[in-house]
């Protein structure tokens, strides 16, 4: 069977790898005083209220006709809080009733040493809208706010008419998130060498190191004293760490409302891989890219972002994500000692031997055989009556993967990194010939051995099945 190291999945890469998330809130006041409020845009009203979830004061903004269709805006981690929305508030208020706020722990709301988890924030939003919003509303979330919006829609789906998620942070399992951030250059040099070594070294020599740090993350953010010692009682750091530790694998299927995803292709905080994961796993999602834009499109490309946001709220202009449909082929492909080779379309079998940075994209494949190779798969479907993928001494990174097979993976000193995968196997999910490692981010996994969500880093032991 598949087994945890130290009893449960734990952090895989030094905390420095998450610097882009933490850096957004490093300058945050931690003494309980609210940050100063910038000048409000014309037509926007501000009020301070006591909220019962975190039991503190919070700043709430409203704009537009009270009888108009409601839109709720949720900001991300950062010093600005709801000020992130100042550039779009006046335009949205011309048509909608807009409600925004400083999440507890940010900007004009009270700052305290508390457990700022996505679920707690979703509960706070429920308090805000209960008295200020009539009927189902469109929920818009950016960064941390995007993750919180997904959490809200999974718990109170009847409240939400439409969901707009902008560069949502987190979602990926923390090991995979750190890997993406490091490869994109978001955290400098620490730990980059781990992911630049050969696939064989990662799968073999580093197998026992992958996924370990001395402390469990929830042991840090879940206890008041630990938060004070490790995080300096900093609200933004607490919220970031709790977000990184959140498991979205089981809740995404419950987000059934139409969801528009808006993402910057140059986002180093919420990597584009997260967008592809969400597009694949959410039941009704549409994805639009902002080319060469980073994590804050409302500031970095407002002239492009506002029309997209308005279209998403109105429910038009976004094409629904469609996974690659099943297809058959008699075509075989080979990669041998090549670098950067790309396969697309329908294939019966693909063999990879000693290949670097090989890619399979928007493809259907019956069988993949990989030896001593580094392979990336995006939007690929495997339909096989036998073994879909035989992976030996190789690193395979897959996003938006669909597998229907008797045996999904046959592994021999392999490294798997799956995000948003949908796996159904009639015999077993993994057959392990020699110890391997799997990192799973918000995956759907149905085999005789296990049914449900899969999220974490696992050591796959020899002669085990999962």
Secondary structure, 3 states (H helix, E strand, C coil): CEECCCCCCCCCCCHHHHHHHHHCCCCCCCCCCCCCCCCCCCCEEEEEEEECCCCEEEEEEEECCCCCCEEEEECCCCCCHHHHHHHHHHHHHCCCEEEEECCCCCCCCCCCCCCCCHHHHHHHHHHHHHHHCCCCEEEEEECHHHHHHHHHHHHCHHHEEEEEEECCCCCCCHHHHHHHHHHHCCCCCCCHHHHHCCHHHHHCCCCCCCCCCCCCHHHHHCCHHHHHHHHCCCHHHHHHHHHHCCCCCCCHHHCCCCEEEEEECCCCCCCHHHHHHHHHHCCCEEEEEECCCCCCHHHHCHHHHHHHHHHHHHCCCCCECCCCCCCCCCCEEEEECCECCEEEEEEEEEEEECCECEEEEEEEEEEEEEECCEEEEEEEEEEEEEEEEEEECCEEEEEEEEEEEEEEEEEECCEEEEECCEEEEEEEEEEEEECEEEEEEEEEEECCCCEEEEEEEEEECCCCEC
